[in-house]
Amino acid sequence: MIRDVLRKLGMDSAELLEFPIKNSHPPRIDFSINNLNDTGSRIFERDELFRYVAQRMRQTDSPLLWGGYLEQRLIYASGTIFHQEKHPRNIHLGIDFWAAADTSVFAPIGGHVHSFQDNAAFRDYGPTIIVRHEVDGFVFHTLYGHLSRSSLSGLSVGMEIRKGQHLGWLGDETENGQWPPHLHFQIIQDMGDYHGDYPGVASIEYLAEFQANCPDPRFLLGI
C-alpha cells in the first residue's frame, strides 16, 4: 500500500535537486560488490573512492550520478560505525545522488521537520534533515543526509516544509562525513526512537526488516 501512495505522490512531486531527475535517465554509478573492476578491492579507501566518482562523471559527461538502493557495497569497509562485532552492515537502504558540493536540495513533497542534527563521525551522514509526511492516513519520513552545516541553520522541530522548498546544499568532505559530495535520500515509515538519524545501511541478517520499513525512493521521486 505504501508503494501506491508513494507512486501517486511521485506523479506530482517536485525535483529533489537542481538537476532534473523526474522522468529522465541520469547515469548511474555502481558500488556493488559485483563491480570488481581494477578499483574494486580498494574502493573503500579515500583517494580511490574520490577518483572512482570523478572518473565515472568524466566517462558519462554528467554532473550527476545516482544509484544504490539495496546495493551491497565495499565502500563501508573503512567505516567502524558499520562494523560491529556481529552483523556488519553493508547493504544500502536509500538512493545516493552524487554531485558537486553546494548543489541545491529541495523537498519533493510537503511535510514538517521531524528532527535534524550533525552526525559528524567519520563515514556518518554529517548534517542530516528528516521530514515527516502524512498522506491518506500513511505516515512516513524522508531523510536527507550529507548536507552542508549551513543547511541546518534556522530549522526547528515541527516547522512546515512546502513542496519544492529549498532545504539546503550538499556538503563537502570537511562536513559531510568525509565522503565525495552526495545526497543520501531515504524513505522511512517508522522512525522508532531515532531523531536526526536513522540507519542508512543494513546487515544481511536484518535486511528484510529494514527493507520493509524503507521502501524504494524511486516511487516518490518519479524516476
C-alpha positions in Angstrom: 0.0 0.0 0.0 2.8 2.5 0.8 4.2 2.0 -2.7 0.9 3.0 -4.2 0.9 6.2 -2.1 4.5 7.0 -3.0 3.8 6.3 -6.7 0.8 8.6 -6.7 2.8 11.3 -4.9 5.7 10.8 -7.4 3.5 11.8 -10.3 3.3 15.4 -9.0 6.4 15.6 -6.7 8.9 18.4 -7.1 12.5 17.9 -8.2 14.8 16.7 -5.5 17.9 18.5 -6.8 18.7 21.5 -9.0 19.4 18.9 -11.8 16.4 17.2 -13.4 15.7 13.7 -12.2 12.0 13.1 -12.8 11.2 11.2 -16.0 14.9 11.4 -17.0 17.7 8.9 -17.2 20.8 10.3 -15.4 23.7 7.9 -15.4 24.2 5.5 -12.6 27.2 4.6 -10.6 27.8 1.1 -9.3 29.4 0.5 -5.9 28.2 -3.1 -5.6 30.5 -6.0 -4.6 29.7 -7.3 -8.1 31.5 -4.4 -9.7 35.0 -5.7 -9.0 37.0 -3.8 -11.6 40.5 -2.5 -11.1 39.3 -0.3 -8.3 37.1 -2.8 -6.6 39.5 -4.1 -4.0 40.4 -0.6 -2.8 37.1 1.3 -3.4 36.7 1.9 0.3 39.9 3.9 0.6 39.5 7.7 0.5 41.6 8.6 -2.6 40.3 5.7 -4.7 36.7 6.5 -3.8 37.0 10.1 -4.9 38.8 9.0 -8.0 36.2 6.5 -8.9 33.3 9.0 -8.6 35.3 11.6 -10.7 36.2 9.0 -13.3 32.5 8.0 -13.7 31.4 11.6 -14.1 34.0 12.1 -16.8 33.0 8.9 -18.6 29.3 9.9 -18.6 29.9 13.6 -19.1 27.4 14.2 -16.4 27.4 16.4 -13.3 25.0 13.9 -11.6 25.2 10.2 -10.8 22.8 8.1 -8.8 22.0 4.7 -7.6 22.4 2.4 -4.6 19.1 1.2 -3.3 19.7 -2.3 -1.7 23.2 -2.3 -3.2 25.7 -4.4 -1.2 28.8 -2.3 -1.1 32.5 -2.5 -0.4 32.8 1.2 0.5 31.8 0.7 4.1 34.8 -1.4 4.9 36.7 1.6 6.3 33.9 2.9 8.5 34.0 1.5 12.0 30.3 2.6 12.5 29.3 -0.1 10.0 31.4 -2.9 11.5 30.1 -4.1 14.9 31.5 -7.4 16.3 28.4 -9.1 14.9 26.3 -8.4 11.8 28.5 -5.9 9.8 26.4 -3.5 7.8 27.0 -3.1 4.0 23.6 -3.0 2.2 22.4 0.5 1.3 18.9 1.5 2.2 18.5 4.7 0.3 19.5 6.3 -3.0 22.7 8.3 -3.4 22.9 11.3 -5.7 26.5 12.2 -6.4 27.1 15.8 -7.5 29.2 18.8 -6.6 29.3 20.4 -3.2 26.8 23.3 -2.8 24.3 21.6 -5.2 20.8 22.7 -4.0 18.4 20.2 -2.4 14.6 20.6 -2.4 11.7 18.9 -0.8 9.9 16.7 -3.3 6.7 16.9 -1.2 5.4 18.9 1.7 5.7 17.9 5.4 7.1 19.1 8.7 10.5 18.9 10.2 10.8 15.7 12.3 14.3 16.2 13.5 17.8 17.3 12.4 21.4 17.1 13.6 25.0 16.9 12.6 26.1 13.3 12.6 29.7 14.2 12.5 31.5 10.8 12.9 33.8 9.5 10.1 31.7 8.0 7.3 28.4 9.0 9.0 25.7 11.3 7.5 27.1 14.6 8.5 24.4 17.3 8.7 21.0 15.5 8.3 17.4 16.6 8.0 14.4 14.3 8.5 10.9 15.4 7.3 7.7 13.8 8.5 4.8 13.4 6.0 1.2 12.2 6.5 -0.8 11.4 3.3 -4.0 9.4 3.1 -3.6 8.1 6.6 0.0 7.0 5.9 2.9 8.4 8.0 6.4 8.3 6.6 9.6 10.3 6.6 12.2 11.4 4.2 15.8 11.7 5.2 18.4 14.0 3.6 22.0 13.2 4.6 25.5 14.6 3.8 24.3 18.2 3.7 26.3 21.3 4.5 26.2 22.6 8.0 24.6 25.8 6.8 21.6 23.7 5.8 20.6 23.2 9.4 20.5 26.9 10.2 17.1 28.2 11.1 15.4 24.8 11.4 13.1 23.9 14.2 11.2 20.7 15.0 7.6 20.9 13.6 8.5 23.6 11.1 6.4 23.4 7.9 8.2 22.3 4.8 6.5 23.1 1.5 6.7 21.0 -1.7 9.6 22.4 -3.7 11.0 24.3 -0.8 14.8 24.7 -0.7 16.2 22.5 2.1 19.9 23.1 1.8 23.0 22.2 -0.1 25.3 19.2 -0.5 28.2 19.4 1.9 31.9 18.9 1.0 34.3 16.4 2.5 35.1 18.5 5.5 31.5 18.4 6.8 29.6 15.5 5.2 31.3 12.6 7.0 34.4 12.7 4.7 32.6 11.4 1.6 32.7 12.7 -2.0 29.8 15.2 -2.1 26.4 13.5 -2.5 22.9 13.3 -1.1 21.7 10.3 0.7 17.9 10.2 0.3 15.9 7.6 2.2 12.2 6.9 2.9 11.4 5.6 6.4 8.0 4.6 7.6 8.5 4.1 11.4 11.3 6.2 12.9 11.1 4.4 16.2 13.2 6.3 18.8 15.5 7.8 16.2 15.9 11.6 16.0 18.2 13.3 13.5 19.5 9.9 12.4 18.4 6.5 11.1 20.4 3.6 9.8 21.1 4.0 6.1 23.0 0.7 5.8 21.8 -2.7 7.0 23.3 -6.1 7.6 22.1 -9.1 5.7 20.7 -10.6 8.9 18.2 -7.6 9.4 17.7 -6.6 5.7 14.1 -7.9 5.5 13.0 -5.8 8.5 14.8 -2.6 7.2 13.6 -3.1 3.6 10.0 -3.3 4.7 10.4 -0.1 6.7 12.4 1.7 3.9 10.7 1.4 0.5 12.4 2.2 -2.8 12.6 6.0 -3.1 12.2 5.9 -6.9 8.5 5.7 -6.5 8.3 9.1 -4.8 10.9 10.8 -7.0 9.3 9.8 -10.3 12.4 8.0 -11.5 
